[in-house]
Amino acid sequence: MKFETVMLHSLFAASLLLCVLTLGSMLIAKAPGSNIAATHTHVTAIAKSAS
């Protein structure tokens, strides 16, 4: 097999692996925004208690 063919095959395999890992991490990871919004109090509540 030619050197160029081997390099293209390995580049394709690396790109495919990177895409699969990225897609998998996006599907598995939890969204931190919903957790932060559910646990933090509103700024208006903090401002009212401070004054």
C-alpha positions as CSV (number, residue, x, y, z in Angstrom):
1,M,0.0,0.0,0.0
2,K,1.3,3.5,-0.8
3,F,2.3,5.8,2.0
4,E,-0.3,8.4,1.0
5,T,-3.1,5.8,1.2
6,V,-2.0,4.8,4.6
7,M,-1.9,8.4,5.8
8,L,-5.3,9.1,4.4
9,H,-6.8,6.1,6.0
10,S,-5.3,7.0,9.4
11,L,-6.5,10.6,9.1
12,F,-10.0,9.4,8.3
13,A,-9.9,7.0,11.3
14,A,-8.7,9.7,13.6
15,S,-11.3,12.2,12.4
16,L,-14.1,9.6,12.7
17,L,-13.0,8.8,16.2
18,L,-12.8,12.5,17.2
19,C,-16.3,13.1,15.8
20,V,-17.8,10.0,17.6
21,L,-16.2,11.0,20.9
22,T,-17.4,14.6,20.6
23,L,-20.9,13.5,19.8
24,G,-20.9,11.0,22.6
25,S,-19.8,13.6,25.1
26,M,-22.5,16.0,24.0
27,L,-25.2,13.4,24.4
28,I,-24.0,12.1,27.8
29,A,-23.1,15.4,29.5
30,K,-25.6,17.1,31.7
31,A,-26.5,20.7,31.0
32,P,-25.0,22.8,33.9
33,G,-27.4,25.7,33.3
34,S,-30.5,24.0,34.6
35,N,-28.7,23.0,37.8
36,I,-27.3,26.4,38.4
37,A,-30.7,28.1,37.8
38,A,-32.5,25.7,40.1
39,T,-30.1,26.1,43.1
40,H,-29.3,29.8,43.0
41,T,-31.6,32.5,44.4
42,H,-32.7,35.4,42.3
43,V,-30.7,38.7,42.4
44,T,-33.9,40.6,43.4
45,A,-34.3,38.4,46.5
46,I,-30.7,39.1,47.6
47,A,-31.1,42.8,46.9
48,K,-34.3,43.0,49.0
49,S,-32.7,41.2,52.0
50,A,-29.6,43.4,51.9
51,S,-31.6,46.7,52.1
